[in-house]
Amino acid sequence: MNDFPEFMKHPLNKIPTASQHTEEIEGYVFDGADGSQVAFWKCCTQRVSQEHTHDYDEYLAVLQGQYTLIIDQQRISLGVGQEYFIPKGIAHAGEGLAGTRTVHCFGGKRIPREKQD
Protein backbone atom coordinates (compact mmCIF):
# COMPACT_ATOMS: atom_id res chain seq x y z
CA MET A 1 0.00 0.00 0.00
CA ASN A 2 1.19 3.52 -0.73
CA ASP A 3 -1.55 5.37 1.14
CA PHE A 4 -4.01 4.96 3.97
CA PRO A 5 -7.46 3.52 3.16
CA GLU A 6 -10.08 6.12 2.23
CA PHE A 7 -12.21 5.50 5.36
CA MET A 8 -9.25 6.67 7.47
CA LYS A 9 -8.96 9.88 5.44
CA HIS A 10 -12.40 11.23 6.25
CA PRO A 11 -12.37 15.07 6.43
CA LEU A 12 -13.61 14.96 10.05
CA ASN A 13 -10.37 13.14 11.00
CA LYS A 14 -7.99 15.43 9.07
CA ILE A 15 -5.35 17.11 11.23
CA PRO A 16 -5.43 20.92 10.89
CA THR A 17 -2.28 22.40 9.35
CA ALA A 18 -1.84 24.64 12.42
CA SER A 19 -1.60 21.51 14.63
CA GLN A 20 1.30 19.95 12.72
CA HIS A 21 4.99 20.45 13.43
CA THR A 22 5.85 19.66 9.81
CA GLU A 23 4.85 21.38 6.57
CA GLU A 24 3.44 19.49 3.60
CA ILE A 25 2.31 16.37 5.40
CA GLU A 26 -1.13 14.81 5.39
CA GLY A 27 -2.42 13.61 8.73
CA TYR A 28 -5.51 12.08 10.30
CA VAL A 29 -6.34 11.59 13.99
CA PHE A 30 -8.45 9.13 15.97
CA ASP A 31 -9.41 9.68 19.61
CA GLY A 32 -9.31 7.13 22.43
CA ALA A 33 -11.95 7.05 25.18
CA ASP A 34 -9.19 7.76 27.73
CA GLY A 35 -8.03 10.98 26.03
CA SER A 36 -5.19 9.35 24.10
CA GLN A 37 -4.89 9.80 20.34
CA VAL A 38 -3.52 7.94 17.34
CA ALA A 39 -2.32 9.93 14.33
CA PHE A 40 -1.49 8.65 10.86
CA TRP A 41 0.85 10.84 8.79
CA LYS A 42 2.16 10.73 5.23
CA CYS A 43 5.03 12.96 4.06
CA CYS A 44 4.10 14.47 0.68
CA THR A 45 7.69 15.66 0.15
CA GLN A 46 10.90 15.19 2.14
CA ARG A 47 10.23 17.17 5.33
CA VAL A 48 11.79 18.10 8.65
CA SER A 49 9.64 18.62 11.75
CA GLN A 50 10.22 21.35 14.30
CA GLU A 51 11.68 20.30 17.63
CA HIS A 52 8.92 19.94 20.23
CA THR A 53 7.96 18.19 23.47
CA HIS A 54 4.80 16.61 24.87
CA ASP A 55 3.35 16.33 28.38
CA TYR A 56 2.62 12.65 27.62
CA ASP A 57 4.42 9.67 26.11
CA GLU A 58 4.58 9.09 22.34
CA TYR A 59 5.05 5.85 20.43
CA LEU A 60 5.75 5.84 16.69
CA ALA A 61 6.03 3.14 14.05
CA VAL A 62 7.09 3.41 10.41
CA LEU A 63 4.75 1.78 7.91
CA GLN A 64 6.45 2.88 4.70
CA GLY A 65 9.62 4.77 3.79
CA GLN A 66 12.26 6.11 6.14
CA TYR A 67 11.91 8.35 9.20
CA THR A 68 14.81 9.82 11.17
CA LEU A 69 14.06 10.76 14.76
CA ILE A 70 16.30 13.46 16.24
CA ILE A 71 16.82 13.51 20.03
CA ASP A 72 19.65 15.48 21.68
CA GLN A 73 21.17 15.95 18.19
CA GLN A 74 21.38 12.15 17.87
CA ARG A 75 19.88 10.84 14.62
CA ILE A 76 17.92 7.60 15.00
CA SER A 77 17.05 6.09 11.62
CA LEU A 78 13.82 4.07 11.51
CA GLY A 79 12.74 1.95 8.56
CA VAL A 80 9.63 -0.05 7.75
CA GLY A 81 8.40 -2.02 10.75
CA GLN A 82 10.63 -0.22 13.24
CA GLU A 83 9.23 1.60 16.24
CA TYR A 84 10.35 4.00 18.96
CA PHE A 85 9.05 5.12 22.36
CA ILE A 86 9.54 8.79 23.32
CA PRO A 87 8.95 9.49 27.03
CA LYS A 88 7.03 12.63 27.95
CA GLY A 89 9.10 15.80 28.23
CA ILE A 90 11.82 14.67 25.77
CA ALA A 91 12.52 17.28 23.05
CA HIS A 92 12.47 15.65 19.61
CA ALA A 93 12.22 16.39 15.91
CA GLY A 94 12.19 14.21 12.83
CA GLU A 95 12.78 13.91 9.12
CA GLY A 96 10.65 11.92 6.73
CA LEU A 97 11.40 11.04 3.13
CA ALA A 98 8.71 11.71 0.53
CA GLY A 99 6.09 8.96 0.72
CA THR A 100 6.94 7.96 4.28
CA ARG A 101 3.91 6.87 6.31
CA THR A 102 4.00 6.71 10.11
CA VAL A 103 1.66 5.97 13.00
CA HIS A 104 2.03 7.98 16.21
CA CYS A 105 0.23 7.08 19.44
CA PHE A 106 0.01 9.77 22.10
CA GLY A 107 -0.76 9.20 25.78
CA GLY A 108 -2.73 12.46 25.79
CA LYS A 109 -4.59 14.85 23.53
CA ARG A 110 -2.06 16.05 20.94
CA ILE A 111 -4.34 17.29 18.16
CA PRO A 112 -7.38 19.53 18.51
CA ARG A 113 -10.24 18.86 16.11
CA GLU A 114 -11.11 21.40 13.41
CA LYS A 115 -14.47 23.00 13.94
CA GLN A 116 -17.04 21.71 11.48
CA ASP A 117 -19.73 23.96 10.02
N, C-alpha and C positions, 0 to 999 in steps of 0.2 A: 504494500500500500504506500502511496505517496502523499496521502492526505487523510484527514479524519473523516469518518462517515458523516453524511449530511445531517443526520438527526442530532449530532453533537454540535453542529455549527448553526444552530437556531439563533436568530438575532437576539432573543431574550438572554442568551448565554454569552454573547460577545463581550469581551473585556474592553472597556472604554480606553481610548488612546491615552488619556490623562492618567490612567492607573497602571501604565506599563513603564518599566524602567529601560525599555529598549524601543527604538524606532523601527518601523517597518516590519513588525511581527503581527501575526494574526493569533488571537487568543480567545479561549472560551472557558468559562468557569462554572463549576457545579458546587452547590452548598451542602454541607453535612448538617444533620440535625443538632450536632454538638457545637456548631459554630466554626468547624474546620472547613476548608475548601480544597478542591482539586482543580487545577488549571491545566489546560492543554494548549501548548504554543507551537507555532510553526514559523521559522525564520524565512521571510520572503527573499531576503538578500543576506549576505554575510553581515552580521551585526554584533555590536558590543553593548552590553548593558551597563548602566551606571552602577557604581558601588552603592550598596544599601544594606540595611539590617532589618530584622523583624523581631517583634516581641514574642515570638513563638517559633517552634522548630519548623524546618522545611526539609522535605525529602524530594529528590528529583531522580528521574530515570530517562534515559535517552532511547527513543523508539526508532529514530532514523537519523543518519548523518553523524555529525561530530559536534560536541559541546565542550568548551574549555571553561572550567570553573576557576575563578581567581580569588584566592584567600591569602591575605598577608603577602601579596605579590608572588605567591606560589601558584603556578599554573598546573591544574589537574585536568588532564585530558580524559574525556569520557566518550566512549563509542557506543554503538548499538548494544542494548542489553545491560549496560553498566548503570550503576546507581550511586547516589551519594546522599549522606545525611548531614545537614547543616544545623547545628544547635542554635537556639535563639540567641540573639545579641551578637552573632559573628558577622562582621562586615564581609560582603562578598559581591562579586561581579561575575560576568560571564561573556563568552563569545560563542556564537553559533554560526556555522557555515550555512549558506543558502540551502534551503530544503530540510534543514534539521527540525525534527519534531521531538518535543519533550513533554513529560508529564511532571507537574510539581504539586506536591501535597503539602498543605500548610496547616499547622496546628491551631490556627486562628483565622480570623477574617482578614484576608489580604486584599480582596478586590471588592469595591463597592459596585452595586448594580447600577446601570444607567437607568434613568427614569424613563418610563414608557408613557407615551401619550395615549 
